[in-house]
């Protein structure tokens, strides 16, 4: 239960700056305004997701090779976290690049 409360507090604190920023903007009155706001949120979340993925990879490496007891289970778990994280980061960068390429090709800068 305490862990769940801690997660809720961390998530709330993480999104509080977003709420403050978006609270200062004028109200949405058109579909274009809604789409602009949605794109703004997505543009903020993408680097945040990249950072979380990178931190997960780093944490897996530190946990396995630096803080671990050097048991095979710890090392295997760390390798698995790092491997999956690198694959996920590669896929995310690839998709982001393809979307950027399409966006710039279809709509220009």
C-alpha positions in Angstrom: 0.0 0.0 0.0 2.8 2.4 0.9 4.4 1.7 -2.5 1.3 2.5 -4.4 0.9 5.8 -2.5 4.6 6.6 -3.3 4.0 5.9 -7.0 0.9 8.2 -7.0 2.9 11.0 -5.3 5.7 10.7 -7.8 3.4 10.7 -10.8 1.5 13.7 -9.4 4.7 15.6 -8.8 5.9 14.7 -12.2 2.8 16.1 -14.0 2.3 19.1 -11.8 4.5 21.4 -14.0 2.5 20.3 -17.1 -0.8 21.2 -15.3 0.6 24.6 -14.4 1.8 25.3 -17.9 -1.4 24.3 -19.6 -3.6 26.1 -17.0 -2.1 29.4 -18.2 -3.1 28.9 -21.8 -6.4 30.2 -23.2 -9.3 27.8 -23.4 -9.7 25.5 -26.4 -12.5 26.6 -28.7 -11.8 24.9 -32.0 -10.7 21.5 -33.2 -7.4 23.1 -34.4 -6.8 24.5 -30.9 -7.4 21.0 -29.4 -5.0 19.4 -31.9 -2.4 22.0 -31.2 -2.7 21.4 -27.5 -2.6 17.6 -28.0 0.6 17.9 -30.2 2.1 20.1 -27.5 1.5 17.5 -24.8 2.9 14.7 -27.1 6.0 16.8 -27.8 6.6 17.1 -24.1 5.9 13.4 -23.3 8.2 11.9 -26.0 11.5 13.2 -24.5 10.2 12.2 -21.1 9.6 8.6 -22.3 13.1 8.5 -23.9 14.6 9.7 -20.6 12.7 7.1 -18.6 13.8 4.3 -21.0 17.4 5.5 -20.7 17.2 5.6 -16.9 15.8 2.1 -16.9 18.7 0.8 -19.0 21.2 2.6 -16.7 19.5 1.3 -13.6 19.5 -2.3 -14.9 23.2 -2.1 -15.7 24.0 -0.5 -12.3 21.9 -3.0 -10.4 23.4 -6.0 -12.2 27.1 -5.2 -12.3 27.7 -2.6 -9.6 25.2 -3.2 -6.8 24.5 -6.8 -7.4 25.9 -9.7 -5.4 27.5 -10.9 -8.6 25.3 -13.9 -8.6 24.3 -15.4 -12.0 20.6 -14.5 -11.4 21.4 -10.8 -10.8 23.7 -10.6 -13.8 21.1 -12.4 -16.0 18.3 -10.1 -14.8 20.5 -7.0 -15.5 21.4 -8.3 -19.0 17.8 -8.9 -19.7 16.8 -5.4 -18.6 19.6 -3.8 -20.6 18.9 -5.9 -23.7 15.1 -5.2 -23.7 15.8 -1.5 -22.9 18.2 -1.1 -25.8 15.8 -2.8 -28.2 12.9 -0.6 -27.0 15.1 2.6 -27.3 16.1 1.6 -30.8 12.5 1.0 -31.9 11.4 4.3 -30.3 14.2 6.3 -32.1 13.3 4.5 -35.4 9.6 5.3 -35.1 10.3 8.9 -34.1 12.6 9.3 -37.1 10.1 7.8 -39.5 7.3 10.1 -38.1 9.6 13.1 -38.4 10.6 12.2 -42.0 6.9 11.8 -43.0 6.0 15.1 -41.3 8.7 17.0 -42.9 8.1 15.4 -46.3 4.3 16.0 -46.2 4.0 19.3 -44.4 7.4 20.8 -44.5 9.2 22.3 -41.5 
